[in-house]
Amino acid sequence: MTIPFISFAEGEAQLDWLGLTEALARGHDLPKAEIGDTFLYRDPDTLLSRSAWIDGMGLAVKTATIFPQNPERGTPMVNGAVCLYSDRDGTISALIDFHLVTKWKTVGDSLLAAKRLARVDSKSILIVGTGTVGGGLCDAFAAGFPDAEITLWNRTRAKADALAEQHPGVTVADDLEQAVRASDIIITATMSSSPIINGDWLQPGQHLNLIGAYRPDMREADDAAFRRARLFVDSFDTTIGHIGEIQIPLDEGVITRNDLIADYYDLAAFVRQSDDEITLFKNGGGAHLDLMTSRHILDRWQASQ
């Protein structure tokens, strides 16, 4: 049997953002995933493998090689693939491009939360950070909130301008505070180690969606934001004890464990209580989301054959 390899372009041609959010929701109706990460190092290089097993869906191992000196050689710094295995007999089902899975998993994870926690009449979206996932965020949130206007902010204005040129109708802001105050949905996707979102800027009815800050020492929103908002995460297992955005305010007594209302294994709790409340979602990622995304990609690819 020939094992398919699904390239970035081939896989992306079969996908749409709302379809992916529905697949992620269905994935959380299945038994809770078993997940595990491994890291191997050879200074300055890294091998990262993230694995997940969901009973009724299958198994996946997403492997990334990070070689910081590669750009000097004219090759990408990050490479990798996802191996997807059958839940029935453990045989390999497909190899899928690493960057395809990572892009759609990361952005789709946040869109699922926003569709449930943001006001349905949201008309203004602010994307803070225009790096790797910036383009995907523009496309996904335009699909999820077709009547909303999207604005970008980046520390380096030229990078925001360049991304806006690729997405007609998207504008660029210079003043972050003013842009935050004026937006219904704020999405942060930065590499910041210290908060860039001041909770005092937040307005009633806003939804704050945090994607960056993946290390224990990183945060994108300050204590005031966590005090003022109702708090949700994609996975308790991948955020609590792992990501500074959640663990630092827990350790410092800013919030308690009970303030974290739900993760995606309790999607029914992802609802607004009023139009005036502020909701906050932390995107922590995890191999289980890679598995759900990969399975969806394979299903769509097979349907197209």
C-alpha positions in Angstrom: 0.0 0.0 0.0 1.3 3.5 -0.9 1.3 5.8 2.1 0.2 9.3 1.0 2.3 12.4 1.7 0.1 15.5 1.9 2.0 18.6 1.0 1.2 22.1 2.2 -0.4 23.2 -1.0 -2.2 20.0 -1.7 -3.7 19.9 1.8 -4.6 23.6 2.1 -6.5 23.4 -1.1 -9.1 21.1 0.6 -9.5 23.1 3.8 -11.8 25.8 5.1 -11.6 27.5 8.5 -15.2 26.9 9.7 -14.9 23.2 8.7 -11.8 22.9 10.8 -13.5 24.4 13.9 -16.3 21.9 13.6 -13.8 19.1 13.3 -12.0 20.3 16.5 -15.3 20.4 18.3 -16.1 16.9 17.3 -12.7 15.7 18.3 -13.4 16.8 21.9 -16.5 14.7 22.0 -14.3 11.6 21.9 -12.4 10.2 24.9 -9.7 12.5 26.3 -6.4 12.3 24.5 -3.2 10.8 25.9 -0.4 13.2 25.1 3.4 13.3 25.5 6.3 15.5 24.4 10.0 14.6 24.0 13.0 16.9 23.3 16.5 16.0 22.1 19.3 18.6 21.9 22.6 19.0 20.2 23.6 22.6 20.7 22.2 24.7 18.9 19.8 22.2 17.3 16.6 20.6 18.7 14.5 17.7 17.8 10.9 18.0 19.2 8.3 15.3 19.0 4.7 15.7 20.2 2.5 12.6 20.3 -1.2 12.0 20.9 -3.6 9.1 21.0 -7.4 9.5 20.9 -9.5 6.4 21.2 -11.7 6.3 18.2 -9.6 8.7 16.1 -6.1 7.4 15.9 -2.5 8.3 16.8 -0.2 11.1 15.6 3.4 12.0 16.1 4.4 15.5 15.0 8.2 15.9 14.8 10.0 19.2 14.2 13.7 19.8 13.7 14.9 23.3 14.7 18.3 24.1 13.2 19.0 27.8 13.8 22.0 27.9 11.5 20.0 26.6 8.5 19.1 30.1 7.1 22.8 30.7 6.6 22.8 27.6 4.4 19.8 28.7 2.5 17.4 26.2 4.1 14.5 26.7 6.5 15.2 26.7 10.2 12.2 24.5 11.1 11.4 21.3 9.2 9.2 18.3 10.1 6.2 16.1 9.4 3.2 14.5 11.1 2.9 10.7 11.1 -0.8 9.7 11.4 -1.6 6.2 12.4 -4.7 4.1 12.3 -6.6 3.6 15.6 -7.7 0.1 14.4 -4.4 -1.6 13.8 -1.6 1.0 14.3 -0.6 1.1 10.6 0.6 4.4 9.2 -2.2 6.3 7.5 -0.4 9.3 6.1 2.5 11.7 6.3 1.4 15.3 6.4 3.5 18.5 6.0 4.5 19.9 9.4 3.8 23.6 8.5 0.4 22.8 7.2 -0.7 21.1 10.4 0.8 23.7 12.6 -0.7 26.7 10.8 -4.3 25.3 10.7 -4.1 23.8 14.2 -2.8 27.0 15.8 -5.2 29.4 14.1 -8.2 27.1 14.1 -7.8 26.6 17.9 -8.3 30.3 18.5 -11.1 30.7 16.0 -13.1 28.0 17.7 -12.9 29.9 21.0 -13.7 33.2 19.4 -16.8 31.8 17.7 -18.2 30.8 21.1 -16.9 33.5 23.3 -16.9 36.7 21.2 -20.1 38.7 20.7 -21.9 37.5 17.6 -22.2 41.1 16.4 -18.5 41.7 16.6 -17.5 44.3 14.0 -13.8 45.1 14.7 -10.9 42.6 15.1 -7.4 43.6 16.1 -4.5 41.2 15.4 -1.5 42.1 17.5 1.7 40.6 16.0 2.2 39.9 12.3 4.6 37.0 12.3 4.2 33.4 11.2 0.5 33.0 11.9 -0.6 36.6 11.0 -1.7 35.7 7.5 -3.7 32.7 8.7 -5.4 34.8 11.4 -6.5 37.4 8.8 -8.0 34.6 6.6 -9.6 32.6 9.5 -11.2 35.5 11.3 -12.4 37.0 8.1 -14.2 33.7 7.5 -15.5 33.5 11.0 -16.6 37.1 11.3 -17.3 38.1 7.7 -18.9 41.5 8.7 -16.0 42.6 10.8 -13.1 44.9 9.8 -9.6 43.7 10.6 -6.8 45.9 11.9 -3.1 44.9 12.5 -0.6 46.2 15.0 3.1 45.2 15.1 6.0 46.7 16.9 7.7 47.1 13.5 5.1 49.0 11.4 6.7 47.9 8.1 5.9 44.2 8.8 2.2 45.1 9.5 2.1 47.1 6.3 3.5 44.2 4.3 0.9 41.8 5.7 -2.0 44.3 5.1 -1.0 44.6 1.5 -1.6 40.9 1.0 -5.1 41.1 2.5 -7.3 43.8 0.8 -9.4 45.7 3.3 -7.1 45.1 6.3 -5.7 48.2 7.9 -2.8 49.0 10.2 -2.9 50.8 13.6 0.0 52.9 15.1 -1.4 53.3 18.6 -1.8 49.9 20.4 -3.9 51.2 23.3 -6.3 53.1 21.0 -6.6 50.0 18.8 -7.3 47.7 21.7 -10.0 50.0 23.1 -11.7 50.2 19.8 -11.9 46.5 19.0 -14.5 43.8 19.8 -12.0 41.0 19.4 -8.3 41.3 20.2 -5.9 38.5 19.2 -2.3 38.4 20.3 0.3 36.3 18.5 3.6 37.7 19.6 6.9 36.5 21.0 6.7 38.9 24.0 8.1 37.9 27.3 6.3 40.7 29.2 2.7 41.8 28.9 1.8 44.1 26.0 -2.0 44.1 26.7 -2.9 46.3 29.6 -6.1 45.1 31.2 -7.2 48.7 32.0 -7.6 49.2 28.2 -10.2 46.5 27.9 -13.8 47.5 27.3 -17.1 45.8 28.3 -18.0 43.1 25.8 -14.6 42.4 24.4 -13.0 39.0 23.7 -9.2 38.7 24.2 -7.6 35.7 22.5 -4.0 34.9 23.5 -1.9 32.8 21.1 1.8 33.6 22.0 3.5 33.2 25.3 4.2 29.5 25.0 7.1 29.3 27.5 6.9 29.4 31.4 8.5 32.9 31.4 6.3 34.5 28.7 3.1 36.6 29.0 1.1 38.8 26.6 -1.6 40.1 29.0 -1.1 41.7 32.5 -2.8 40.8 35.8 -5.6 43.3 35.3 -6.7 41.5 32.2 -7.0 38.3 34.1 -8.8 39.9 37.0 -11.4 41.5 34.7 -12.2 38.6 32.4 -13.9 35.3 32.5 -11.1 32.8 31.7 -11.0 29.8 29.4 -8.2 27.6 28.0 -8.1 25.0 25.2 -6.5 22.4 27.5 -5.9 22.4 31.2 -3.2 19.8 30.7 -1.1 21.9 28.3 -1.5 25.3 30.0 -1.6 24.8 33.8 2.0 24.2 35.0 3.5 24.8 31.6 2.7 28.2 30.2 3.5 31.5 32.1 0.4 33.2 30.8 -1.6 31.0 33.1 0.9 29.7 35.7 2.4 33.1 36.7 -1.0 34.6 37.8 -1.9 31.3 39.5 1.4 31.3 41.4 1.1 34.9 42.4 -2.5 34.6 43.6 -3.9 36.9 41.0 -6.3 34.1 40.0 -7.2 30.7 41.4 -7.7 27.4 39.7 -11.5 27.9 40.0 -11.2 31.0 37.9 -10.3 28.9 34.9 -13.9 28.1 33.9 -13.4 25.4 31.2 -11.3 23.8 28.5 -12.4 22.3 25.3 -13.4 19.0 26.9 -16.3 21.1 28.3 -17.3 23.0 25.2 -20.8 23.6 26.5 -19.4 26.0 29.1 -17.9 28.2 26.3 -20.7 30.7 26.3 -21.1 34.4 27.1 -23.2 35.3 30.1 -23.8 38.8 28.9 -22.9 41.2 26.1 -20.9 43.3 28.6 -18.6 40.7 30.1 -15.0 40.4 29.0 -13.9 36.9 27.9 -10.3 35.7 27.8 -9.0 32.6 26.0 -5.5 31.1 26.2 -4.4 29.0 23.2 -2.0 26.5 24.6 -1.8 24.1 21.7 -1.0 20.4 22.2 -0.5 17.2 20.3 -4.1 16.3 20.6 -5.0 19.3 18.5 -2.4 18.3 15.9 -4.0 14.9 15.8 -7.5 16.3 15.3 -6.3 18.7 12.6 -4.3 16.0 10.8 -7.2 13.6 10.8 -9.4 16.3 9.3 -6.8 17.1 6.7 -6.6 13.4 5.7 -10.3 13.1 5.6 -10.7 16.1 3.3 -7.8 14.9 1.1 -9.3 11.4 0.7 -12.6 12.9 -0.2 -11.0 14.9 -3.0 -9.3 11.9 -4.6 
